[in-house]
Protein backbone atom coordinates (compact mmCIF):
# COMPACT_ATOMS: atom_id res chain seq x y z
CA UNK A 1 0.00 0.00 0.00
CA UNK A 2 1.25 3.48 -0.88
CA UNK A 3 2.07 5.44 2.31
CA UNK A 4 -0.02 8.54 2.90
CA UNK A 5 1.70 11.20 4.99
CA UNK A 6 -0.35 12.91 7.67
CA UNK A 7 -0.67 16.67 8.21
CA UNK A 8 2.64 18.46 8.61
CA UNK A 9 3.88 19.12 12.12
CA UNK A 10 7.32 20.52 11.32
CA UNK A 11 8.19 22.61 8.26
CA UNK A 12 11.46 23.92 6.87
CA UNK A 13 11.32 27.12 4.82
CA UNK A 14 14.39 28.34 2.96
CA UNK A 15 14.93 32.00 2.13
CA UNK A 16 12.87 32.67 5.27
CA UNK A 17 14.55 35.91 6.35
CA UNK A 18 12.53 38.14 4.01
CA UNK A 19 9.91 38.32 1.29
CA UNK A 20 7.67 35.38 0.49
CA UNK A 21 9.72 32.99 2.62
CA UNK A 22 9.29 35.12 5.72
CA UNK A 23 5.55 35.40 5.14
CA UNK A 24 5.25 31.66 4.57
CA UNK A 25 7.10 30.94 7.82
CA UNK A 26 4.72 33.23 9.72
CA UNK A 27 1.67 31.75 8.01
CA UNK A 28 2.62 28.13 8.64
CA UNK A 29 3.44 28.91 12.27
CA UNK A 30 -0.01 30.47 12.64
CA UNK A 31 -1.44 27.11 11.52
CA UNK A 32 0.26 25.43 14.49
CA UNK A 33 3.19 24.04 12.50
CA UNK A 34 6.66 24.29 14.04
CA UNK A 35 8.82 26.12 11.50
CA UNK A 36 12.54 25.86 10.83
CA UNK A 37 13.96 28.92 9.09
CA UNK A 38 17.01 28.76 6.84
CA UNK A 39 18.69 31.72 5.12
CA UNK A 40 22.06 33.44 5.05
CA UNK A 41 21.33 36.26 7.51
CA UNK A 42 21.41 35.04 11.10
CA UNK A 43 20.26 38.42 12.41
CA UNK A 44 17.22 38.61 10.13
CA UNK A 45 16.27 35.02 10.90
CA UNK A 46 16.45 35.72 14.62
CA UNK A 47 13.98 38.57 14.27
CA UNK A 48 11.48 36.30 12.49
CA UNK A 49 11.86 33.60 15.15
CA UNK A 50 11.21 36.16 17.89
CA UNK A 51 8.09 37.38 16.11
CA UNK A 52 6.70 33.86 15.66
CA UNK A 53 7.39 32.91 19.26
CA UNK A 54 5.82 36.15 20.52
CA UNK A 55 2.65 35.11 18.67
CA UNK A 56 2.62 31.72 20.38
CA UNK A 57 4.26 29.67 17.64
CA UNK A 58 7.33 27.45 17.61
CA UNK A 59 10.31 28.29 15.42
CA UNK A 60 14.05 27.83 15.17
CA UNK A 61 16.63 29.27 12.80
CA UNK A 62 19.87 28.02 11.29
CA UNK A 63 21.86 30.30 8.99
CA UNK A 64 23.27 28.69 5.85
CA UNK A 65 23.90 29.39 2.19
CA UNK A 66 21.85 26.88 0.18
CA UNK A 67 24.65 26.63 -2.39
CA UNK A 68 26.89 25.07 0.31
CA UNK A 69 25.88 21.43 0.81
CA UNK A 70 27.93 20.98 3.97
CA UNK A 71 26.37 24.08 5.54
CA UNK A 72 22.88 22.94 4.55
CA UNK A 73 23.49 19.51 6.08
CA UNK A 74 24.55 21.04 9.39
CA UNK A 75 21.65 23.51 9.39
CA UNK A 76 19.03 20.85 8.70
CA UNK A 77 20.49 18.74 11.50
CA UNK A 78 20.24 21.65 13.93
CA UNK A 79 16.66 22.42 12.98
CA UNK A 80 15.56 18.78 13.20
CA UNK A 81 17.16 18.48 16.64
CA UNK A 82 15.36 21.61 17.83
CA UNK A 83 11.91 20.99 16.34
CA UNK A 84 11.66 17.33 15.33
CA UNK A 85 11.72 15.57 11.96
CA UNK A 86 10.80 17.73 8.97
CA UNK A 87 7.67 16.63 7.13
CA UNK A 88 7.11 19.74 4.99
CA UNK A 89 9.92 21.34 3.00
CA UNK A 90 9.40 24.67 1.21
CA UNK A 91 12.25 25.46 -1.18
CA UNK A 92 11.82 29.20 -1.50
CA UNK A 93 15.36 30.65 -1.56
CA UNK A 94 16.00 32.32 -4.90
CA UNK A 95 17.28 35.27 -6.85
CA UNK A 96 16.87 36.81 -10.30
CA UNK A 97 19.40 37.94 -12.90
CA UNK A 98 19.46 41.18 -14.85
CA UNK A 99 16.64 41.68 -17.35
CA UNK A 100 18.84 41.48 -20.42
CA UNK A 101 19.09 39.16 -23.43
CA UNK A 102 21.09 35.97 -23.00
CA UNK A 103 23.99 37.26 -25.14
CA UNK A 104 24.24 40.30 -22.87
CA UNK A 105 24.07 38.37 -19.59
CA UNK A 106 26.91 38.25 -17.09
CA UNK A 107 28.30 34.68 -16.97
CA UNK A 108 29.11 35.10 -13.28
CA UNK A 109 25.61 36.28 -12.42
CA UNK A 110 24.00 33.60 -14.60
CA UNK A 111 25.92 30.89 -12.75
CA UNK A 112 25.07 32.41 -9.36
CA UNK A 113 21.34 32.49 -10.09
CA UNK A 114 21.26 28.88 -11.26
CA UNK A 115 23.36 27.76 -8.29
CA UNK A 116 21.03 29.48 -5.83
CA UNK A 117 17.69 28.63 -7.40
CA UNK A 118 18.34 25.13 -8.71
CA UNK A 119 21.42 23.71 -7.01
CA UNK A 120 20.32 25.24 -3.70
CA UNK A 121 16.93 23.56 -3.92
CA UNK A 122 18.64 20.27 -4.80
CA UNK A 123 20.95 20.53 -1.79
CA UNK A 124 18.14 21.03 0.70
CA UNK A 125 15.93 18.37 -0.89
CA UNK A 126 18.86 15.96 -1.04
CA UNK A 127 19.36 16.29 2.72
CA UNK A 128 15.68 16.28 3.74
CA UNK A 129 13.82 13.91 1.41
CA UNK A 130 15.73 10.75 2.29
CA UNK A 131 14.74 11.18 5.92
CA UNK A 132 11.14 11.79 4.89
CA UNK A 133 11.11 8.52 2.93
CA UNK A 134 12.58 6.61 5.88
CA UNK A 135 9.71 7.89 8.04
CA UNK A 136 6.96 7.01 5.56
CA UNK A 137 6.82 10.20 3.51
CA UNK A 138 6.30 13.94 3.58
CA UNK A 139 5.70 16.90 1.30
CA UNK A 140 7.97 19.27 -0.60
CA UNK A 141 6.96 22.54 -2.24
CA UNK A 142 9.24 24.30 -4.70
CA UNK A 143 8.41 27.97 -5.20
CA UNK A 144 8.60 28.42 -8.97
CA UNK A 145 7.42 31.07 -11.42
CA UNK A 146 5.36 31.57 -14.54
CA UNK A 147 8.70 32.55 -16.09
CA UNK A 148 9.64 28.87 -15.94
CA UNK A 149 6.52 27.78 -17.81
CA UNK A 150 6.74 30.13 -20.81
CA UNK A 151 9.30 31.90 -22.96
CA UNK A 152 10.66 35.22 -21.72
CA UNK A 153 13.25 37.14 -23.66
CA UNK A 154 15.27 38.27 -20.62
CA UNK A 155 16.44 36.98 -17.19
CA UNK A 156 17.25 33.65 -18.81
CA UNK A 157 19.01 32.17 -15.77
CA UNK A 158 15.91 32.76 -13.65
CA UNK A 159 13.60 31.28 -16.28
CA UNK A 160 15.82 28.26 -16.90
CA UNK A 161 16.24 27.52 -13.20
CA UNK A 162 12.51 27.79 -12.50
CA UNK A 163 11.70 25.54 -15.47
CA UNK A 164 14.18 23.00 -14.13
CA UNK A 165 12.51 23.16 -10.72
CA UNK A 166 9.14 22.34 -12.27
CA UNK A 167 10.72 19.31 -13.92
CA UNK A 168 12.37 18.35 -10.61
CA UNK A 169 8.97 18.43 -8.90
CA UNK A 170 7.69 15.94 -11.46
CA UNK A 171 10.75 13.73 -11.00
CA UNK A 172 10.35 13.67 -7.22
CA UNK A 173 6.70 12.74 -7.66
CA UNK A 174 7.55 9.94 -10.10
CA UNK A 175 10.27 8.54 -7.85
CA UNK A 176 8.68 9.17 -4.48
CA UNK A 177 4.90 8.92 -4.66
CA UNK A 178 4.88 5.20 -3.86
CA UNK A 179 7.22 5.92 -0.96
CA UNK A 180 4.97 8.56 0.57
CA UNK A 181 6.43 11.72 -0.96
CA UNK A 182 4.18 14.43 -2.37
CA UNK A 183 5.79 17.13 -4.50
CA UNK A 184 4.37 20.47 -5.70
CA UNK A 185 5.48 23.40 -7.86
CA UNK A 186 3.81 26.58 -6.63
CA UNK A 187 4.01 29.84 -8.59
CA UNK A 188 3.08 32.75 -6.29
CA UNK A 189 2.35 35.31 -8.98
CA UNK A 190 3.84 38.78 -8.67
CA UNK A 191 4.06 39.41 -4.93
CA UNK A 192 5.32 42.80 -3.80
CA UNK A 193 8.84 42.10 -2.54
CA UNK A 194 12.23 43.75 -2.79
CA UNK A 195 13.02 41.46 -5.73
CA UNK A 196 9.87 42.23 -7.71
CA UNK A 197 10.24 45.95 -7.01
CA UNK A 198 13.78 45.86 -8.42
CA UNK A 199 12.58 44.66 -11.84
CA UNK A 200 11.85 47.06 -14.68
CA UNK A 201 9.03 44.73 -15.74
CA UNK A 202 7.13 45.76 -12.61
CA UNK A 203 8.32 49.37 -12.35
CA UNK A 204 4.87 50.81 -12.99
CA UNK A 205 2.83 47.99 -11.44
CA UNK A 206 0.26 49.04 -8.86
CA UNK A 207 -1.53 45.72 -8.28
CA UNK A 208 0.32 42.73 -6.85
CA UNK A 209 -0.72 39.18 -5.99
CA UNK A 210 -1.52 39.01 -2.27
CA UNK A 211 1.00 36.76 -0.52
CA UNK A 212 -1.90 35.38 1.53
CA UNK A 213 -2.94 33.36 -1.52
CA UNK A 214 0.40 31.55 -1.48
CA UNK A 215 0.13 30.99 2.28
CA UNK A 216 -3.38 29.53 1.85
CA UNK A 217 -2.26 27.15 -0.90
CA UNK A 218 0.87 25.95 0.90
CA UNK A 219 -1.09 25.56 4.14
CA UNK A 220 -3.62 23.34 2.33
CA UNK A 221 -0.74 21.30 0.93
CA UNK A 222 0.68 20.98 4.46
CA UNK A 223 -2.64 19.61 5.71
CA UNK A 224 -2.70 16.99 2.95
CA UNK A 225 -5.76 18.45 1.23
CA UNK A 226 -4.16 18.68 -2.22
CA UNK A 227 -2.21 15.43 -2.46
CA UNK A 228 -4.05 14.56 -5.69
CA UNK A 229 -2.07 17.42 -7.26
CA UNK A 230 1.34 16.01 -6.41
CA UNK A 231 3.78 16.43 -9.29
CA UNK A 232 1.86 19.41 -10.68
CA UNK A 233 2.43 23.10 -11.41
CA UNK A 234 0.01 25.28 -9.41
CA UNK A 235 -0.55 29.03 -9.90
CA UNK A 236 -1.96 31.01 -6.99
CA UNK A 237 -3.20 33.69 -9.41
CA UNK A 238 -5.72 31.15 -10.71
CA UNK A 239 -5.74 28.27 -8.24
CA UNK A 240 -7.14 28.13 -4.72
CA UNK A 241 -7.51 25.14 -2.43
CA UNK A 242 -11.25 25.30 -3.13
CA UNK A 243 -10.92 25.40 -6.93
CA UNK A 244 -8.41 22.55 -6.97
CA UNK A 245 -10.58 20.37 -4.74
CA UNK A 246 -13.62 21.18 -6.87
CA UNK A 247 -11.75 20.17 -10.04
CA UNK A 248 -11.02 16.71 -8.67
CA UNK A 249 -7.99 14.59 -9.44
CA UNK A 250 -6.05 15.89 -12.46
CA UNK A 251 -5.49 13.88 -15.61
CA UNK A 252 -2.15 12.21 -16.32
CA UNK A 253 -0.84 15.20 -18.32
CA UNK A 254 -2.68 18.04 -16.57
CA UNK A 255 -0.35 20.80 -15.30
CA UNK A 256 2.77 18.78 -16.06
CA UNK A 257 5.93 20.06 -17.73
CA UNK A 258 6.42 18.80 -21.28
CA UNK A 259 6.44 19.43 -25.01
CA UNK A 260 3.10 20.34 -26.60
CA UNK A 261 2.31 17.80 -29.38
CA UNK A 262 1.14 18.89 -32.82
CA UNK A 263 -1.24 15.92 -33.21
CA UNK A 264 -2.50 12.92 -31.19
CA UNK A 265 0.10 10.67 -32.82
CA UNK A 266 3.03 13.07 -32.27
CA UNK A 267 5.74 11.18 -30.36
CA UNK A 268 6.32 14.34 -28.33
CA UNK A 269 3.03 13.63 -26.58
CA UNK A 270 5.24 11.69 -24.19
CA UNK A 271 4.62 8.61 -22.13
CA UNK A 272 4.15 8.16 -18.41
CA UNK A 273 7.34 6.35 -17.44
CA UNK A 274 6.07 5.51 -13.97
CA UNK A 275 2.42 4.59 -13.39
CA UNK A 276 0.55 7.38 -11.63
CA UNK A 277 -0.91 5.79 -8.50
CA UNK A 278 -2.85 8.59 -6.92
C-alpha positions in Angstrom: 0.0 0.0 0.0 1.3 3.5 -0.9 2.1 5.4 2.3 0.0 8.5 2.9 1.7 11.2 5.0 -0.3 12.9 7.7 -0.7 16.7 8.2 2.6 18.5 8.6 3.9 19.1 12.1 7.3 20.5 11.3 8.2 22.6 8.3 11.5 23.9 6.9 11.3 27.1 4.8 14.4 28.3 3.0 14.9 32.0 2.1 12.9 32.7 5.3 14.5 35.9 6.4 12.5 38.1 4.0 9.9 38.3 1.3 7.7 35.4 0.5 9.7 33.0 2.6 9.3 35.1 5.7 5.5 35.4 5.1 5.2 31.7 4.6 7.1 30.9 7.8 4.7 33.2 9.7 1.7 31.8 8.0 2.6 28.1 8.6 3.4 28.9 12.3 0.0 30.5 12.6 -1.4 27.1 11.5 0.3 25.4 14.5 3.2 24.0 12.5 6.7 24.3 14.0 8.8 26.1 11.5 12.5 25.9 10.8 14.0 28.9 9.1 17.0 28.8 6.8 18.7 31.7 5.1 22.1 33.4 5.1 21.3 36.3 7.5 21.4 35.0 11.1 20.3 38.4 12.4 17.2 38.6 10.1 16.3 35.0 10.9 16.5 35.7 14.6 14.0 38.6 14.3 11.5 36.3 12.5 11.9 33.6 15.1 11.2 36.2 17.9 8.1 37.4 16.1 6.7 33.9 15.7 7.4 32.9 19.3 5.8 36.2 20.5 2.6 35.1 18.7 2.6 31.7 20.4 4.3 29.7 17.6 7.3 27.5 17.6 10.3 28.3 15.4 14.0 27.8 15.2 16.6 29.3 12.8 19.9 28.0 11.3 21.9 30.3 9.0 23.3 28.7 5.9 23.9 29.4 2.2 21.8 26.9 0.2 24.7 26.6 -2.4 26.9 25.1 0.3 25.9 21.4 0.8 27.9 21.0 4.0 26.4 24.1 5.5 22.9 22.9 4.5 23.5 19.5 6.1 24.5 21.0 9.4 21.7 23.5 9.4 19.0 20.8 8.7 20.5 18.7 11.5 20.2 21.6 13.9 16.7 22.4 13.0 15.6 18.8 13.2 17.2 18.5 16.6 15.4 21.6 17.8 11.9 21.0 16.3 11.7 17.3 15.3 11.7 15.6 12.0 10.8 17.7 9.0 7.7 16.6 7.1 7.1 19.7 5.0 9.9 21.3 3.0 9.4 24.7 1.2 12.3 25.5 -1.2 11.8 29.2 -1.5 15.4 30.6 -1.6 16.0 32.3 -4.9 17.3 35.3 -6.8 16.9 36.8 -10.3 19.4 37.9 -12.9 19.5 41.2 -14.9 16.6 41.7 -17.3 18.8 41.5 -20.4 19.1 39.2 -23.4 21.1 36.0 -23.0 24.0 37.3 -25.1 24.2 40.3 -22.9 24.1 38.4 -19.6 26.9 38.3 -17.1 28.3 34.7 -17.0 29.1 35.1 -13.3 25.6 36.3 -12.4 24.0 33.6 -14.6 25.9 30.9 -12.8 25.1 32.4 -9.4 21.3 32.5 -10.1 21.3 28.9 -11.3 23.4 27.8 -8.3 21.0 29.5 -5.8 17.7 28.6 -7.4 18.3 25.1 -8.7 21.4 23.7 -7.0 20.3 25.2 -3.7 16.9 23.6 -3.9 18.6 20.3 -4.8 21.0 20.5 -1.8 18.1 21.0 0.7 15.9 18.4 -0.9 18.9 16.0 -1.0 19.4 16.3 2.7 15.7 16.3 3.7 13.8 13.9 1.4 15.7 10.7 2.3 14.7 11.2 5.9 11.1 11.8 4.9 11.1 8.5 2.9 12.6 6.6 5.9 9.7 7.9 8.0 7.0 7.0 5.6 6.8 10.2 3.5 6.3 13.9 3.6 5.7 16.9 1.3 8.0 19.3 -0.6 7.0 22.5 -2.2 9.2 24.3 -4.7 8.4 28.0 -5.2 8.6 28.4 -9.0 7.4 31.1 -11.4 5.4 31.6 -14.5 8.7 32.5 -16.1 9.6 28.9 -15.9 6.5 27.8 -17.8 6.7 30.1 -20.8 9.3 31.9 -23.0 10.7 35.2 -21.7 13.2 37.1 -23.7 15.3 38.3 -20.6 16.4 37.0 -17.2 17.3 33.6 -18.8 19.0 32.2 -15.8 15.9 32.8 -13.6 13.6 31.3 -16.3 15.8 28.3 -16.9 16.2 27.5 -13.2 12.5 27.8 -12.5 11.7 25.5 -15.5 14.2 23.0 -14.1 12.5 23.2 -10.7 9.1 22.3 -12.3 10.7 19.3 -13.9 12.4 18.4 -10.6 9.0 18.4 -8.9 7.7 15.9 -11.5 10.8 13.7 -11.0 10.3 13.7 -7.2 6.7 12.7 -7.7 7.5 9.9 -10.1 10.3 8.5 -7.8 8.7 9.2 -4.5 4.9 8.9 -4.7 4.9 5.2 -3.9 7.2 5.9 -1.0 5.0 8.6 0.6 6.4 11.7 -1.0 4.2 14.4 -2.4 5.8 17.1 -4.5 4.4 20.5 -5.7 5.5 23.4 -7.9 3.8 26.6 -6.6 4.0 29.8 -8.6 3.1 32.7 -6.3 2.4 35.3 -9.0 3.8 38.8 -8.7 4.1 39.4 -4.9 5.3 42.8 -3.8 8.8 42.1 -2.5 12.2 43.8 -2.8 13.0 41.5 -5.7 9.9 42.2 -7.7 10.2 45.9 -7.0 13.8 45.9 -8.4 12.6 44.7 -11.8 11.8 47.1 -14.7 9.0 44.7 -15.7 7.1 45.8 -12.6 8.3 49.4 -12.3 4.9 50.8 -13.0 2.8 48.0 -11.4 0.3 49.0 -8.9 -1.5 45.7 -8.3 0.3 42.7 -6.9 -0.7 39.2 -6.0 -1.5 39.0 -2.3 1.0 36.8 -0.5 -1.9 35.4 1.5 -2.9 33.4 -1.5 0.4 31.5 -1.5 0.1 31.0 2.3 -3.4 29.5 1.8 -2.3 27.1 -0.9 0.9 25.9 0.9 -1.1 25.6 4.1 -3.6 23.3 2.3 -0.7 21.3 0.9 0.7 21.0 4.5 -2.6 19.6 5.7 -2.7 17.0 2.9 -5.8 18.4 1.2 -4.2 18.7 -2.2 -2.2 15.4 -2.5 -4.0 14.6 -5.7 -2.1 17.4 -7.3 1.3 16.0 -6.4 3.8 16.4 -9.3 1.9 19.4 -10.7 2.4 23.1 -11.4 0.0 25.3 -9.4 -0.5 29.0 -9.9 -2.0 31.0 -7.0 -3.2 33.7 -9.4 -5.7 31.2 -10.7 -5.7 28.3 -8.2 -7.1 28.1 -4.7 -7.5 25.1 -2.4 -11.2 25.3 -3.1 -10.9 25.4 -6.9 -8.4 22.5 -7.0 -10.6 20.4 -4.7 -13.6 21.2 -6.9 -11.8 20.2 -10.0 -11.0 16.7 -8.7 -8.0 14.6 -9.4 -6.0 15.9 -12.5 -5.5 13.9 -15.6 -2.2 12.2 -16.3 -0.8 15.2 -18.3 -2.7 18.0 -16.6 -0.4 20.8 -15.3 2.8 18.8 -16.1 5.9 20.1 -17.7 6.4 18.8 -21.3 6.4 19.4 -25.0 3.1 20.3 -26.6 2.3 17.8 -29.4 1.1 18.9 -32.8 -1.2 15.9 -33.2 -2.5 12.9 -31.2 0.1 10.7 -32.8 3.0 13.1 -32.3 5.7 11.2 -30.4 6.3 14.3 -28.3 3.0 13.6 -26.6 5.2 11.7 -24.2 4.6 8.6 -22.1 4.2 8.2 -18.4 7.3 6.3 -17.4 6.1 5.5 -14.0 2.4 4.6 -13.4 0.5 7.4 -11.6 -0.9 5.8 -8.5 -2.8 8.6 -6.9 
